[in-house]
């Protein structure tokens, strides 16, 4: 896939893909066509999807880069990879609990207004 096709497939911009590449977040250099244009393949897309998920859940760029460095280094550092992902999972769970609390408050307010409007409709 071209960079434009890959970006559209992933829901990103070509600039984001270039940034990920420049910042060392990809596992390997993206293959180039004879014209010099980037050509994304399945493994590239799957890795970018993971990077996007990690970023979307709040993992700092430095930690994504660290994880990519560990994966690129190959076998033997799985305990470090696991620890990095487990720590991020803990942070995501804390964030999720906070969002659920906020959602509960919103649901409470919706309930108040729903009851208020139902009573007003019943009184009319």
C-alpha positions, 0 to 999 in steps of 0.5 A: 500500500502507498502511504495514502492508502495505508493512512486511509486504511488505518484512519491516520494521516500520512503525516502521522505515519511519517512521524511514527517512522521518523520517531523510531516507533516502527519495527523496521524501515518501510519498504520503498518502491523503485520510485522511492515511495513508501510501500506498507505491507501487512506487518507494517500495518499491524504494528502501526495499529498496535502503536495507535492503540497504545497511543490512544490509551495514553502510552507516552511516546517514550514508552512506545519507542522503548517497546519498539526498541525491545521488540526490534532487539529480538528474543531475550527481553520478554520480561521487560516487554511484559513489564512495560505492557503490564504497567500500561495496562494498570494505568489504562484500568485506572483511567477506565475507572475514572471514566466510568465514574464520570459516566455514572455522574452523567447518567445520574443527571440524565435520570434527573432530567428524564424524571423531570420531563416525564413528570411535566408530561404527566401533569399536562 
